Amino acid sequence: MTIEKNALPEQSNPVNGVGDDAAKQVFDAGAPELSVVVPVKNEVENIEPLVTEIVAALRGKVPFEIIYVDDGSTDETTTIVRDLRQRIEELHLICHEKSCGQSIAVLTGVKNARGKLIVTLDGDGQNDPADIPQMLERYRAEGADAQVLIAGWRANRHDTAMKRIQSRIANKVRGGLLKDQTPDTGCGIKLFRREDFLAFPRFNHMHRFLPALMLRDGGRVFSVAVNHRPRLRGQSNYSMMNRLWVGIVDIMGVMWLQARAKTPVVKSKE
């Protein structure tokens, strides 16, 4: 694992690139408000277009940083990010020594983030960074430091008919079992507080269940319609079978977590 940084804390864990100190870091006065975390694996053709769009959507509107987490790519993904870092000061790169999966890549990014708010984006270019400002505005409407997750909702999906059918079935089953109040939990663009994410139970594929985990911890979830685009470059790292199998297993696990959750109501602070 390597971390290429301007101000990110270096860690030494060879598995996921993060350590406990990152979770306890003190935010300095110059820290950005927002950290955009993008997990990628073999997305060399999508790096520069997406980074350019993120910068265009956020620069001059909110202090931000972009953290790309390369989850063991075997193409030139790392090289492209390194080249872009020479001219985009907000961009940072963290490289896993070997592939650990999307959830661990997101965790690496969040732990090393300096922003109090996190936005996650899929690295394939199907999420539109232009939606981030409206999601940030929706979050701020709930209060300056709300325990809230803003989830993107791909109301008009640009995927194959088969993927849309699979997603529709999965969302119906998941929503019925978990009661997570989210029509599209598989959408990669989400906004939440860093501290809330780090308080969630950690398990592989947890990124698919963030709304249910937020509700379990006493937070609230709001969905906003976002733009969804077809994949123009590269190939997906997922297949129907690996989505289906892990989805069934993980839903059962999240249900187990929900059944054992206890969320205290704080009566007073003195």
N, C-alpha and C positions, 0 to 999 in steps of 0.2 A: 504494500500500500504506500502511496506517496500523496502528499498534499502540496499543491502549488498555490501560493497564497500571497496576499498583501498583508492581511491582518488576521487570518484564520488561525486558531490554535492548533499546533501540530500534536498528533496523537500517535501511539505506537502499537495499537492492537492490529495484528496482521490479518484478522478475519474481516472486521468491518470498519476498521480505520477510525474508531472513536473510543474514547475512554470516559470515565466518570467526571473528570475535571471539566470537560466540555459542557456537560449538562448543568454544572454549577457556576459557569462563568458569569462575571459581573459585566453588565452592559456599560461600555464606556460612552462618553458624551458624543463621540463621533460615530457611533454605531448607526447603521441604516434602520429605518422603521420596518422595512420589508425585505425578506430574503426569498428569492425565487429558486426553488430546488428542482433540478431536472436530472432524474436518473436516466442513464443511457447505456446501451450495449450495442455496438456495431451500427451506429446511426451517422456514419461519416457524412453522408449527403445532406442530412437535415440539420447539422450543427449551425453553420453560418446563417442560413435563412431564419432559423428560430431565434438565435441570439440577437440578430438584427431587429426582429420584430419585438422582442422583449424590451430592448433599449428604446425603440421608437415609442412603445406604449407607456414607458415609465419615466424616462429621463425628463427632468424638469417638473414632474408632478409629485413624486414622492422619493425620499432617499431610499435607495435599494442596492442590493447586491444580487448577483447570479451565481449559484453554486452548481456546477456540473459534476455529477458523480459518475465516473466511468466504471461500470461494473464488469471489468474484465474483458473489454473489447479486444478483438483480434484484428480489427481493421485499423484505419488511420484516425479514428475518433479523437484519441488523445492528442495527436499531432495538430489537428485542426483547431482544437480548443486552445492549445498552447500558442498557436499563431495568432488567434483572435485576442488573446490576453495582452498581446503587445500593444494593442490600440484601444481596448475596451477595459478601462480601469475597474469597472464593477464586476468583471468576470473572474471567477475562481475555479480551480480544478482540483478534484480529489479522485485518485485512482485506486481502485481495489486491486490487490494482487491477483485475486481470482474472483470469478463470478459468484456472488452470494444471493442474487435475486433482487427484485425490485424493492421489496419492503425494507431490506437491509440497506440498500442504496439510499432510499429516502431517509432512513434513520441516520445514516452517516451524514447526509446533508443537513438535516435538522440539528443534530448535535453540534456540528461545526458552524452553524449559522450565527450571525451576530444580531439579526433582526428579531424583534419581539413577535412579529407576525411572519408567517410562512405561507407561501403559495407554492403548490406543487404543480408541475406540468409534465405531461408525457413528452418524451424526446423525439417522437415521430412526426411532429408538426401538425397533428390533427387538432390539438387544442389551440385556440387563438389567444395570444397574449393581449390582444386589444380588449378582452373581457376582464382583465385584472382590475382596471380602475373601477368598473361598476361593482365588482365583488368587494373591493375595499370600501367603497361607499356604503354598500349594504351592511358590511360589518360595523362600520363606524356609527351607523344609525342605531345600533343596539347598545352603544355606550363605548367609552374610551378604552375599557379593558374587559370586554365581555367574554364570558366563557361560551363561545359560539363557533360553530363550523359553518362556513358558507360553501355549499357544494354545487358544482356545475351540473347542469341538466341539459343533455344533448337532445333537445326537443325535436330537432330535425337532423337525424344522423346521416352521414355520408359514408356508409359501410356497405358491404355486400348484403344481399337479402338474407343469406344464411346467418351472418353475424348479427343482423338486426333481430332475427327470430330467436337466436340463442340468447341474446341480451334481454329480450322481452320476457322470455321464460325465466331466466335467472333472476331478473329483478322482481318478478311476481313471487317466485318461491322465497327468495331472500326476504323481501318485504313482509310477506305473510308470516314468516317464522320469527324474524328479528324485530319487527315493528320499528324499523329505523327511520320512518318518516321521510324517506328519500326515494324519488322515482328512478334515480340513475346513479347508484353508488359507484359504478364502474368508470364514471367520467374522471379523467386524470386531474382536472383542474379543480383545486380545493384551496380554501383559505382558512387558517386557524392560528391560534396562539402557539408559539413554540413550547411554552411551559405545559400547555394542555396535552400536546402530543407526547411529550416526554413522560407524562404521568400515566399514559395508557399501558396496559399489558403488552408485552412484545412477543410476537410470533411471526413466522413466515406467512406472507400474504396478508398481513394486517392492513396494508394500504387499501384493500378492497372493503374494509369494514369500519372505516373511520367514523361514519355517522353513528353506527350502533355503539361504538366505544365512547363517543362523545356523550351520547344520551345516558349510557351506563354510569358515567362520572358526574351526572347532574347538569350537563351543559345542554345547549339548544342547537338545533340544526335547521338551516334554511337553504332551500334550493333556488337557484336563479338560472334562467334559460341562457345558454351560451352558444356561441357559434361552434359548429363542428365541421371539419374539413376532411376530404378524402386523403388517404396516404398517397403522396405523389412520388416519394423516393424511398428506396430500401424495402426490407421485408419485416413482417411482424415476428417477434420472438415467441409468440404464443400460438397454440393450436387449440382446436375445439376440445380435445380430450384432456389436456392439462388444465384448461380452465374449468371443465366440468368436474373432474375428480377433486381438485383442491377446493373447489367451491363447496361441494357437499361436505367434505371433511371439516372445513373451516367454519361453516355455518353451525355445525354441531358444537364445535369448540366455543364459538362466540355465545351460543345459547347457554352453554355451561357457565361461562363467565357472567352472563347477565343474571342467571339464577342465583349466583353467589355474591352479587354486588350489594354493598350497603353504602348509600350516599347520605352522610349526615347533613342535617339542616342546622347551620350555625345560628344560635339564638342571639349571641352578642359577642363583642370583642372589647376587652378592657385593657 
